[in-house]
Amino acid sequence: MKTIKSKILYSETIEIKKSKFICHAVQVNSKEELDQFIKDFSANDARHNCYAYKIGSNTIFGGYNDDGEPKGTAGKPIFNVIEKNDLTNICILVTRYFGGIKLGAGPLTRAYTSSAASIVKKADFEDIKQINNLSIYFKINNIKEIESFLNKNNIEIINKKFEDTKCIFDLNASKNQIEDIIHLLN
């Protein structure tokens, strides 16, 4: 899975049959951030502010809103772009200023899809690493080797405990790092 790098706001405008579609995309990491983004970037003078979002990597939630457009012609196509590109922690908002020409369901769906796809092409993304918590146990005489390995591989030590001749380290590590740790301990 990928997400937009940092908190950069991306914007893109396309025009189709005199209707203007202004698209914004941003990284959101919580429902509160999503709500604030929608509040801040929805245009009160526009006919429609349609959006889709997806948040999370382990437990994922997402949704979309057609904001008065015919059902399934705005929010769902935006959401499909998010899904197709394996994105998360993102909200894409497309504001439509009506140009006086009705587009119909097919062209409307294509307009929202094109708008969302163009912002995805423009944005910079980074992979999301899934971090797992784990505890490792080892003999105290191996502490220098273990600490050196953890530091060299940028594995976060959350807590250290010492009991008689053994150590217990609580760590944050990615799946690949866990495999390396297991290999080291064996």
C-alpha positions in Angstrom: 0.0 0.0 0.0 1.0 3.6 -0.7 0.1 7.0 0.5 0.8 10.6 -0.5 4.1 11.8 0.9 3.8 13.9 4.0 1.1 16.6 4.2 1.5 18.0 0.7 -1.8 19.2 -0.9 -2.1 18.4 -4.6 -4.5 20.3 -6.8 -5.5 19.7 -10.5 -8.3 21.3 -12.6 -9.9 19.9 -15.7 -12.8 21.3 -17.8 -15.4 19.2 -19.5 -18.2 20.8 -21.5 -17.9 24.0 -19.6 -18.0 22.3 -16.2 -14.9 22.8 -14.1 -13.7 19.9 -11.9 -11.2 21.0 -9.3 -9.5 18.1 -7.6 -7.6 18.1 -4.3 -5.8 15.2 -2.7 -4.1 15.0 0.7 -2.8 12.5 3.2 -5.3 11.9 6.0 -4.5 9.6 9.0 -7.7 9.9 11.0 -11.4 10.6 10.7 -10.8 14.0 12.3 -8.2 14.9 9.7 -10.6 13.8 7.0 -13.4 15.9 8.3 -11.2 18.9 8.7 -9.9 18.5 5.1 -13.5 18.2 3.7 -14.6 21.3 5.7 -11.6 23.4 4.6 -11.6 22.5 0.9 -15.3 22.1 0.0 -16.4 25.1 -2.0 -19.6 26.6 -0.8 -20.3 28.3 -4.1 -19.9 25.0 -6.1 -22.7 22.8 -7.2 -21.0 19.6 -5.9 -18.1 18.6 -3.6 -17.7 14.9 -4.1 -15.0 12.8 -2.4 -13.6 9.4 -1.5 -11.2 8.3 1.2 -9.5 5.3 2.6 -7.6 5.3 6.0 -5.6 2.6 7.7 -3.2 -0.3 6.9 -4.2 -3.0 9.3 -7.8 -2.0 10.0 -9.0 -0.1 6.9 -12.1 2.0 6.6 -13.2 4.1 3.7 -16.1 5.6 1.9 -17.3 8.1 -0.6 -19.9 10.9 -1.1 -21.7 11.8 -4.3 -22.9 15.2 -2.9 -26.0 15.4 -5.0 -24.6 13.9 -8.2 -26.6 10.9 -9.6 -25.8 7.9 -7.4 -22.6 6.1 -8.3 -21.3 8.8 -10.7 -18.9 10.7 -8.5 -17.8 9.3 -5.2 -17.6 5.7 -6.3 -15.4 6.4 -9.4 -13.1 8.4 -7.2 -12.9 5.6 -4.7 -12.2 3.1 -7.5 -9.1 5.2 -8.5 -7.9 5.0 -4.9 -8.5 1.2 -4.8 -6.9 0.6 -8.3 -3.7 2.4 -7.2 -3.5 0.5 -3.8 -3.6 3.8 -1.8 -4.5 4.4 1.8 -4.5 7.4 4.2 -5.8 9.6 1.4 -8.7 11.7 0.6 -9.5 12.9 -2.9 -12.1 15.7 -3.2 -13.4 16.9 -6.5 -15.4 20.1 -6.6 -17.6 20.6 -9.6 -18.7 24.0 -10.9 -21.6 23.3 -13.2 -21.1 24.8 -16.7 -24.7 24.7 -17.9 -24.5 21.5 -19.9 -25.8 18.3 -18.4 -23.2 15.5 -18.9 -25.2 12.4 -18.3 -24.2 9.4 -16.1 -21.4 8.0 -18.4 -19.6 11.2 -19.1 -20.0 12.3 -15.5 -18.5 9.1 -14.2 -15.6 9.5 -16.7 -15.1 13.1 -15.6 -14.8 12.2 -11.9 -12.6 9.2 -12.7 -10.3 11.4 -15.0 -10.1 14.1 -12.4 -9.0 11.6 -9.6 -6.7 9.8 -11.9 -4.9 13.0 -13.0 -4.2 13.9 -9.3 -2.9 10.5 -8.6 -0.5 10.8 -11.6 0.7 14.2 -10.3 1.2 13.2 -6.7 4.3 11.7 -5.0 3.8 8.5 -3.0 5.6 6.5 -0.5 5.1 2.9 0.6 3.5 2.3 4.0 5.4 0.0 6.2 3.5 -2.1 8.6 5.1 -2.0 12.0 4.7 -4.9 14.5 5.4 -5.0 18.2 7.4 -7.9 19.4 9.5 -9.0 22.3 12.7 -10.9 22.1 14.5 -12.8 24.8 18.2 -13.5 24.7 21.2 -14.2 27.0 22.8 -11.0 28.4 26.2 -12.0 27.0 24.8 -11.4 23.5 23.6 -7.8 24.2 26.3 -6.0 22.3 25.7 -8.1 19.1 21.9 -7.7 19.4 22.0 -3.9 20.0 24.4 -3.4 17.2 22.2 -5.3 14.8 19.1 -3.4 15.9 20.8 0.0 15.6 22.3 -0.9 12.2 18.9 -2.0 10.9 17.0 1.0 12.3 14.8 -1.2 14.5 13.2 0.7 17.3 13.7 -0.5 20.9 10.7 0.5 22.9 11.7 -1.1 26.2 14.6 -3.1 27.8 14.3 -5.4 30.8 17.0 -7.3 32.5 16.5 -10.5 34.5 19.4 -12.5 35.9 21.2 -13.7 32.8 18.7 -12.8 30.1 17.4 -9.6 28.4 14.0 -8.8 27.1 13.7 -6.2 24.4 10.3 -4.8 23.2 10.7 -3.7 19.6 8.8 -2.1 16.7 9.8 -3.8 13.4 8.5 -4.4 9.9 7.8 -7.9 8.6 11.1 -8.1 6.8 13.0 -6.9 9.9 11.2 -9.6 12.0 12.5 -12.3 9.7 16.0 -10.9 10.0 15.7 -10.8 13.8 14.6 -14.4 13.9 17.5 -15.4 11.7 19.9 -13.5 14.0 18.5 -15.1 17.2 18.6 -18.6 15.7 
